[in-house]
């Protein structure tokens, strides 16, 4: 990679970090915001939900916007919307105001990440894609881990608006860097915007996500959550029918015919369910079951982020030596086991041992993220990439949300089914085993890959002494 390409990758990584950080940092500040608004913090959960729904709903249209108006233009506008909404969130004095600003912030985030990734894909040759995705994948794991401790620090030593205002300087730097280093790449012959597809996909995604948020609340809103999930799935079925008939659907289901992209979506979604569950389960177990302080809990869970950073130097070499199929299969096994082994934690487990296990797990999970992100675009041409970025980002958001929901539902229903207790940590043991088992299912998807899958990106064939097939990207 050239220095310019590394800078572009770093800009994308910062955008991803800001988006992932904002997905989690608010949770720590809810009690403080509740006191400021003079209301129960539980009611503020809608501020979390509105952001996640906006992300998933508007991500699919990001590729079309980038093709129509250019990657640099849309990326800078997305950051500007994100910054403006962040300022509005910090100035909010009521729940409706905060929810509206969080939804607007989610729209900016939805445009920001897929377009930034598209700019990277169009700037970096496929032979350097693994290196580029290494930079991009690390923040996806660091953001959810750093979010709660950072939110607690800002609320404790400043005030809750600063959890939003901290985005302003980061965003301004992003706009300046994008202006200097991004090319404003547009597509030729951009098709008409798929309005019907957008409405169907938005209704289906919103129904599923909002239902997933409500489902864990069995006594009050739980039944409505299941109804919304069912409606969302039904509408999604209508969208699939529409997409198969439309020449240029907003979410192109036909991309799943490409084996490498299909595996990155299906296997990647199963794997990311575990990623979504970990930031939810670990702090609860450490604080509620083991009685550790928020500071001590944050210090332990941060080890996963450190492991993700350590992976940055190993991913290109591992993929070059072993190839995508081997790395994805065996790394999924190791990453799943690193989560399942958390079931062995108890209040007497030494902190250094937990830190070591979480550090190792963060390494393997980050390696899997890097491999999946690179594999998904390995066999796509220029036109397909713009549609694939929104599709991939939406699938990632849905799977991460499902991970949180599955973790919450397991804590709710497992005590009644097994007699395990949240106070002693027994229910968390079962939850970690469940999440690890779901992640392990991704191995079957990865095993369906051909041995030479993605060799033009990983460089494995050349390293192993074989002949790599010619890359589809003429710039390589």
C-alpha positions in Angstrom: 0.0 0.0 0.0 1.1 3.5 -0.7 1.2 6.2 2.0 -1.9 7.8 0.4 -3.8 4.5 0.4 -2.9 4.1 4.1 -4.2 7.5 4.9 -7.5 6.7 3.1 -7.7 3.5 5.1 -7.1 5.4 8.3 -9.8 7.9 7.5 -12.2 5.1 6.9 -11.1 3.5 10.2 -11.7 6.7 12.1 -15.2 7.0 10.6 -15.9 3.4 11.6 -14.6 4.0 15.1 -16.8 7.1 15.5 -19.9 5.2 14.4 -19.3 2.2 16.5 -18.4 4.3 19.5 -21.6 6.2 19.2 -23.6 3.0 19.1 -22.5 2.1 22.6 -21.3 5.2 24.5 -24.8 6.5 25.2 -25.7 3.5 27.4 -23.4 4.6 30.3 -24.8 8.1 30.3 -28.5 7.2 30.4 -28.9 7.6 34.2 -27.3 11.1 34.0 -29.5 12.1 31.1 -32.5 10.8 32.9 -31.8 13.0 35.9 -31.3 16.0 33.5 -34.7 15.3 31.8 -36.3 14.3 35.1 -37.5 10.9 33.8 -36.9 7.2 34.2 -33.7 6.3 32.3 -35.4 3.2 31.0 -37.6 5.4 28.8 -34.5 6.8 27.2 -33.8 3.5 25.6 -35.6 4.8 22.5 -32.6 7.1 22.0 -30.5 4.0 21.5 -33.0 2.3 19.3 -33.6 5.2 17.0 -29.9 5.5 16.1 -29.6 1.8 15.3 -32.7 1.7 13.2 -31.6 4.8 11.2 -28.3 3.1 10.6 -29.8 -0.1 9.2 -32.6 1.6 7.2 -30.5 4.1 5.3 -27.3 2.1 4.8 -28.6 0.3 1.6 -29.1 3.7 -0.2 -25.5 4.8 0.5 -24.0 3.1 -2.5 -26.5 4.7 -5.0 -25.9 8.1 -3.5 -22.1 7.7 -3.9 -22.5 6.5 -7.5 -24.7 9.5 -8.2 -23.0 12.3 -6.4 -19.5 11.0 -5.8 -17.8 9.3 -2.8 -16.0 12.5 -1.5 -19.2 14.7 -1.7 -21.4 12.1 0.1 -18.8 11.3 2.7 -18.2 14.9 3.7 -22.0 15.6 3.8 -22.5 12.5 5.9 -19.9 13.7 8.5 -21.4 17.2 8.5 -24.9 15.7 9.2 -23.3 13.5 11.9 -21.6 16.5 13.5 -24.7 18.7 13.4 -26.8 16.0 14.9 -24.2 15.4 17.6 -24.3 19.0 18.6 -28.1 18.8 18.6 -28.0 15.7 20.9 -25.8 17.5 23.4 -28.2 20.5 23.4 -31.3 18.3 23.9 -33.6 19.2 26.7 -36.3 16.6 26.2 -36.7 12.9 25.0 -38.4 13.7 21.7 -35.6 16.2 20.8 -32.9 13.7 21.7 -34.6 10.9 19.8 -35.0 13.1 16.7 -31.3 14.1 16.8 -30.2 10.5 17.4 -32.2 9.4 14.3 -30.6 12.2 12.3 -27.2 11.2 13.6 -27.9 7.6 12.5 -28.7 8.8 9.0 -25.3 10.5 8.9 -23.6 7.4 10.2 -25.5 5.2 7.7 -24.0 7.3 4.8 -20.6 7.7 6.4 -19.3 4.2 6.8 -20.4 2.4 3.6 -19.3 5.4 1.4 -16.0 5.6 3.2 -15.5 1.9 2.6 -16.5 2.3 -1.1 -13.9 5.1 -1.4 -11.3 2.7 0.0 -12.3 -0.1 -2.3 -12.0 2.2 -5.3 -8.6 3.5 -4.3 -6.8 0.3 -3.3 -5.9 -2.5 -5.6 -7.2 -5.9 -4.7 -3.8 -7.2 -4.0 -3.6 -4.6 -1.1 -7.2 -5.1 0.1 -6.3 -7.3 3.1 -3.9 -4.7 4.4 -6.5 -2.0 4.0 -9.2 -4.0 5.6 -6.9 -4.7 8.6 -6.9 -1.0 9.4 -10.7 -0.8 8.9 -11.6 -3.9 11.0 -9.8 -3.0 14.2 -12.1 -0.1 15.1 -15.2 -2.3 14.7 -14.0 -4.2 17.8 -12.5 -1.3 19.7 -15.5 1.0 19.5 -18.0 -1.2 21.4 -15.3 -1.9 24.1 -14.2 1.7 24.5 -17.7 3.2 24.4 -19.0 2.4 27.9 -15.8 3.3 29.8 -15.4 6.5 27.8 -19.0 7.4 28.4 -18.6 6.8 32.1 -15.4 8.9 32.2 -17.0 11.9 30.4 -20.2 11.7 32.5 -18.1 11.5 35.7 -15.6 14.2 35.0 -17.4 16.5 32.6 -21.2 16.2 31.7 -23.3 14.0 29.5 -23.4 16.3 26.4 -19.7 15.7 26.0 -20.4 12.1 24.8 -21.8 13.7 21.7 -19.7 16.9 21.4 -16.5 14.8 21.3 -17.5 13.9 17.8 -17.1 17.5 16.6 -13.3 17.7 16.4 -13.0 14.1 15.1 -15.6 14.9 12.4 -13.9 18.1 11.3 -10.6 16.3 10.9 -12.4 13.7 8.9 -13.9 16.3 6.5 -10.5 18.0 6.0 -8.7 14.7 5.4 -11.4 13.5 3.0 -11.1 16.8 1.1 -7.4 16.3 0.7 -7.1 12.6 0.0 -10.5 11.3 -1.3 -11.2 11.3 -5.0 -14.8 12.3 -5.9 -15.4 9.1 -7.9 -18.8 8.8 -9.6 -20.4 6.0 -11.6 -21.6 6.3 -15.1 -25.1 5.4 -16.2 -26.5 5.4 -12.6 -29.9 3.8 -12.6 -33.0 5.4 -11.2 -33.4 5.2 -7.4 -35.5 2.2 -6.3 -38.1 4.0 -4.3 -40.4 1.0 -3.8 -37.5 -1.2 -2.8 -36.3 1.4 -0.3 -39.8 1.7 1.3 -40.1 -2.1 1.6 -36.6 -2.7 2.8 -36.9 0.2 5.3 -40.2 -1.1 6.7 -38.8 -4.7 6.9 -35.5 -3.7 8.6 -37.2 -1.3 11.0 -39.7 -3.9 12.0 -37.1 -6.5 12.7 -34.7 -4.2 14.5 -37.4 -2.5 16.6 -38.9 -5.9 17.4 -35.5 -7.2 18.5 -35.3 -4.2 20.9 -38.7 -4.9 22.4 -38.5 -8.8 22.5 -36.4 -9.1 25.7 -39.0 -7.1 27.7 -41.4 -10.1 28.1 -43.7 -8.6 30.7 -44.7 -5.4 29.0 -43.5 -4.9 25.4 -42.2 -8.4 24.6 -45.3 -9.6 22.6 -45.3 -6.5 20.5 -41.6 -7.2 19.7 -42.4 -10.6 18.4 -45.3 -9.2 16.3 -42.9 -6.6 14.8 -40.3 -9.2 14.0 -42.9 -11.3 12.2 -44.2 -8.3 10.3 -40.6 -7.3 9.4 -39.8 -10.7 8.1 -43.0 -10.8 6.1 -42.3 -7.4 4.5 -38.7 -8.5 3.9 -40.2 -11.5 1.9 -42.1 -9.0 -0.3 -38.9 -7.1 -0.8 -37.0 -10.1 -1.9 -39.7 -10.8 -4.5 -39.4 -7.2 -5.6 -35.6 -7.3 -5.8 -35.5 -10.4 -7.9 -37.7 -8.6 -10.5 -36.2 -5.1 -10.4 -33.2 -4.3 -12.7 -31.4 -2.3 -10.1 -32.8 -2.9 -6.6 -31.6 -0.9 -3.6 -30.4 -4.2 -1.9 -29.3 -6.5 -4.7 -30.1 -10.0 -3.6 -28.5 -11.3 -6.7 -25.0 -10.4 -5.3 -25.5 -13.6 -3.1 -24.8 -15.6 -6.3 -21.2 -14.6 -5.9 -19.8 -17.4 -3.5 -17.3 -15.2 -1.7 -19.8 -12.4 -1.0 -22.5 -15.0 0.0 -20.2 -16.6 2.6 -19.1 -13.2 3.9 -22.8 -12.3 4.5 -24.2 -15.7 5.8 -21.1 -16.9 7.7 -20.2 -13.4 8.7 -23.6 -12.7 10.2 -23.5 -15.9 12.3 -20.1 -14.9 13.5 -21.0 -11.3 14.3 -23.9 -12.4 16.5 -21.3 -13.3 19.0 -19.5 -10.0 18.5 -22.7 -8.1 19.3 -23.4 -10.2 22.4 -19.9 -9.8 24.1 -20.0 -6.1 24.9 -23.4 -6.7 26.5 -22.7 -9.9 28.5 -19.2 -9.2 29.8 -19.7 -6.0 31.7 -23.0 -7.3 33.2 -21.3 -10.5 34.4 -18.3 -8.7 35.8 -20.3 -6.1 37.7 -23.6 -7.8 38.5 -22.4 -11.3 39.2 -18.8 -10.8 40.3 -19.3 -7.4 42.1 -16.5 -5.5 40.3 -16.6 -1.8 39.9 -17.3 -0.2 36.5 -13.7 0.9 36.3 -12.3 -2.5 37.0 -14.8 -4.1 34.6 -13.7 -1.6 31.9 -10.1 -2.3 32.5 -10.7 -6.1 32.0 -12.9 -5.8 28.9 -10.5 -3.4 27.2 -8.1 -6.3 26.8 -10.2 -7.5 23.9 -9.5 -4.2 22.1 -5.8 -4.6 22.8 -5.9 -8.0 21.1 -7.7 -6.5 18.1 -4.9 -4.0 17.7 -2.2 -6.7 18.0 -3.9 -8.6 15.1 -3.2 -5.7 12.6 0.3 -7.1 12.0 -0.7 -10.7 11.6 -3.7 -10.7 9.3 -2.0 -10.2 5.9 0.7 -12.8 6.6 -1.9 -15.4 7.8 -4.1 -15.0 4.8 -1.1 -15.0 2.4 0.2 -18.2 3.9 -3.0 -20.1 4.5 -5.7 -18.5 2.3 -9.2 -17.4 3.2 -10.9 -20.8 3.6 -8.4 -22.2 6.0 -8.1 -19.0 8.1 -11.9 -18.5 8.3 -12.6 -22.1 9.3 -10.0 -22.6 12.0 -10.1 -19.0 13.3 -13.9 -19.3 13.7 -13.3 -22.4 15.9 -10.7 -20.6 18.0 -12.7 -17.4 18.3 -15.9 -19.3 19.3 -13.9 -21.3 21.9 -12.4 -18.0 23.3 -16.0 -16.8 23.9 -17.3 -20.1 25.3 -14.3 -20.3 27.7 -15.7 -17.2 29.4 -18.3 -19.5 30.9 -15.5 -20.7 33.2 -15.0 -17.3 34.7 -16.1 -16.8 38.3 -15.5 -14.3 41.1 -12.3 -16.0 42.1 -10.8 -16.0 38.6 -7.6 -13.9 38.6 -7.9 -10.7 36.6 -4.7 -11.4 34.7 -6.2 -14.7 33.4 -9.4 -13.1 32.2 -7.4 -10.3 30.5 -5.2 -12.9 28.8 -8.2 -14.9 27.5 -10.0 -11.7 26.4 -6.9 -10.4 24.7 -6.5 -13.7 22.8 -10.2 -13.7 21.8 -10.0 -10.1 20.6 -7.1 -11.1 18.4 -9.0 -14.0 16.7 -12.2 -12.0 16.4 -10.4 -9.1 14.7 -8.6 -11.5 12.3 -12.0 -12.9 11.3 -13.4 -9.4 10.8 -10.5 -8.5 8.5 -10.8 -11.7 6.5 -14.5 -11.4 6.1 -14.4 -7.8 5.0 -11.7 -8.5 2.4 -13.4 -11.7 1.2 -16.8 -10.1 0.6 -15.3 -7.8 -2.1 -12.7 -10.2 -3.6 -14.7 -11.2 -6.6 -16.9 -8.1 -7.2 -16.4 -5.7 -10.1 -16.6 -1.9 -9.8 -20.4 -1.6 -10.4 -21.2 -4.4 -7.9 -19.0 -2.8 -5.1 -21.3 0.2 -4.7 -24.3 -2.0 -4.1 -22.4 -4.5 -2.0 -21.1 -1.9 0.5 -24.6 -0.9 1.7 -25.8 -4.5 1.6 -22.8 -5.7 3.7 -23.1 -2.8 6.2 -26.8 -3.4 6.7 -26.2 -7.2 7.3 -23.5 -6.4 9.8 -25.8 -4.0 11.7 -28.6 -6.5 11.8 -26.4 -9.4 13.0 -24.8 -7.2 15.8 -28.3 -6.2 17.0 -29.4 -9.8 16.9 -26.4 -10.6 19.1 -27.5 -8.2 21.8 -31.1 -9.5 21.6 -30.1 -13.1 21.9 -27.9 -12.3 24.9 -30.7 -10.4 26.6 -33.2 -13.1 25.9 -30.8 -15.8 27.2 -30.5 -13.9 30.5 -34.2 -13.6 30.7 -35.3 -17.1 29.9 -32.4 -19.4 30.9 -33.0 -18.9 34.7 -36.5 -20.2 34.4 -35.5 -23.1 32.1 -32.4 -24.2 34.0 -32.6 -22.7 37.5 -29.4 -20.8 36.9 -29.0 -17.5 38.7 -27.7 -14.1 37.5 -26.4 -13.4 41.1 -24.0 -16.4 41.1 -23.1 -16.1 37.4 -24.5 -19.4 36.3 -26.9 -17.9 33.7 -23.9 -16.0 32.2 -22.0 -19.2 31.8 -24.9 -20.7 29.8 -25.3 -17.5 27.8 -21.6 -17.5 26.8 -21.9 -21.2 25.8 -24.9 -20.4 23.7 -23.3 -17.5 21.9 -20.1 -19.5 21.3 -22.2 -22.3 19.8 -24.0 -19.9 17.4 -20.6 -18.5 16.3 -19.4 -22.0 15.7 -22.2 -22.6 13.2 -20.4 -20.1 10.8 -17.8 -22.8 10.2 -20.2 -24.7 8.0 -20.6 -21.6 5.7 -16.9 -21.1 5.6 -16.3 -24.7 4.7 -18.4 -24.3 1.5 -15.7 -22.0 0.0 -13.4 -23.3 -2.7 -9.8 -23.8 -1.7 -8.7 -21.0 -4.0 -11.4 -18.6 -3.0 -10.2 -15.0 -2.9 -6.6 -15.8 -3.9 -6.3 -12.6 -6.0 -6.8 -10.7 -2.7 -5.0 -12.9 -0.2 -2.0 -13.7 -2.4 -2.1 -17.3 -1.1 -1.6 -19.0 -4.4 1.6 -17.2 -5.2 2.9 -17.7 -1.7 2.1 -21.4 -1.7 3.9 -21.9 -5.0 0.8 -22.0 -7.2 -0.5 -19.5 -9.8 -2.9 -16.9 -8.6 -5.7 -16.2 -11.1 -5.6 -12.7 -12.7 -7.4 -10.2 -10.5 -10.5 -8.6 -11.8 -9.3 -5.1 -10.8 -7.2 -3.7 -13.7 -5.2 -1.5 -11.3 -3.5 -4.5 -9.7 
